[in-house]
Amino acid sequence: LITGAQRITVGDDARIEAYATLAAGRTGRLSIGSRCEVGSFARLDADEGELVIGDRSSVNPFCLLNGFGGLTIGSDVRIASHCVILSSTHNFEDLGIVINSQGITGRATVVEDDVWIGSHAVVVGGVRVGAHSVIGAGAVVVSDIPPYSIAAGIPARVIRGRIG
């Protein structure tokens, strides 16, 4: 399914599998780099923001990437099946108003180059995952991860570095 096709660009030799959803709202922009792969049932939703994926990256089946507050995925990034990467958060401060009516705040999210995100991981809005890092399966990333790190757990914590 493609919505907002005039606001979506796909690079050369990219592969979008059946049943993937590419969506850009009225002011949203979605850009997929060259030689990328988007798996079946993945949803890439620029919404009203910008979602940019660099070259040679893969988004495997059943992932959700939301660009409401701005989402940048670098080049050579591997995102395993069933991952969620967000760029916003729900407002919930006013106890006198139901959460559903309090709106959403955009929070730019960045996954730098050469990152591997394991299956079922969640990256919340406003987080930066440093280049050359690995995020373990099932991790929930709620704060920045430095480059060359291996992070795992709930919440995700750096368990060791990838160098020396």
Secondary structure, DSSP 8 states (H G I E B T S, - for coil): -EESGGGEEE-TT-EE-TT-EEE--TT-EEEE-TT-EE-TT-EEE-TTSEEEE-TT-EE-TT-EEE-TT-EEE-TT-EE-TT-EE-SEEE----TTS-GGGS-EEE--EEE-SS-EE-TT-EE-TT-EE-TT-EE-TT-EE-S-B-TTEEEETTTTEEEEES--
